[in-house]
Amino acid sequence: MADREPSPQEMRTRLGLGAGIAIGMGVGVALGVSFDNWILGISIGIVIGLSLSVAIGQAPWRRRDSADHRTDDTDEQTDPEGPVPR
């Protein structure tokens, strides 16, 4: 198992989970101190962290899709008949 290299998607997921939880816990601890309620702050931090980890893990796919969409738009602009109405 140690010889297997993780796929790029798996690496992004691992990085996103770690970074999201770290940022979320930092925010959660700060909220816990300001509210003087550690349980509430850490709970909010976990929710923020998991949300960020999902967003970080999905971000490269959105960028790739939007780049493909831009190339489609440039093809329509170079068309001699103009863009097709939608």
Contacts in CASP RR format, 6 or more apart in sequence:
PFRMAT RR
TARGET T0000
AUTHOR 0000-0000-0000
METHOD contacts of the structure
MODEL  1
MADREPSPQEMRTRLGLGAGIAIGMGVGVALGVSFDNWILGISIGIVIGL
SLSVAIGQAPWRRRDSADHRTDDTDEQTDPEGPVPR
6 14 0 8 1.000
12 56 0 8 1.000
12 57 0 8 1.000
12 60 0 8 1.000
13 57 0 8 1.000
15 56 0 8 1.000
15 57 0 8 1.000
16 52 0 8 1.000
16 53 0 8 1.000
16 56 0 8 1.000
16 57 0 8 1.000
17 53 0 8 1.000
18 53 0 8 1.000
19 52 0 8 1.000
19 53 0 8 1.000
19 56 0 8 1.000
20 48 0 8 1.000
20 49 0 8 1.000
20 50 0 8 1.000
20 52 0 8 1.000
20 53 0 8 1.000
20 56 0 8 1.000
21 46 0 8 1.000
21 49 0 8 1.000
21 50 0 8 1.000
21 53 0 8 1.000
23 48 0 8 1.000
23 49 0 8 1.000
23 52 0 8 1.000
24 45 0 8 1.000
24 46 0 8 1.000
24 48 0 8 1.000
24 49 0 8 1.000
24 52 0 8 1.000
25 42 0 8 1.000
25 45 0 8 1.000
25 46 0 8 1.000
25 49 0 8 1.000
26 45 0 8 1.000
27 44 0 8 1.000
27 45 0 8 1.000
27 48 0 8 1.000
27 49 0 8 1.000
28 41 0 8 1.000
28 42 0 8 1.000
28 44 0 8 1.000
28 45 0 8 1.000
28 48 0 8 1.000
29 41 0 8 1.000
29 42 0 8 1.000
31 40 0 8 1.000
31 41 0 8 1.000
31 44 0 8 1.000
31 45 0 8 1.000
32 38 0 8 1.000
32 40 0 8 1.000
32 41 0 8 1.000
32 42 0 8 1.000
35 41 0 8 1.000
76 82 0 8 1.000
76 83 0 8 1.000
76 84 0 8 1.000
77 83 0 8 1.000
END
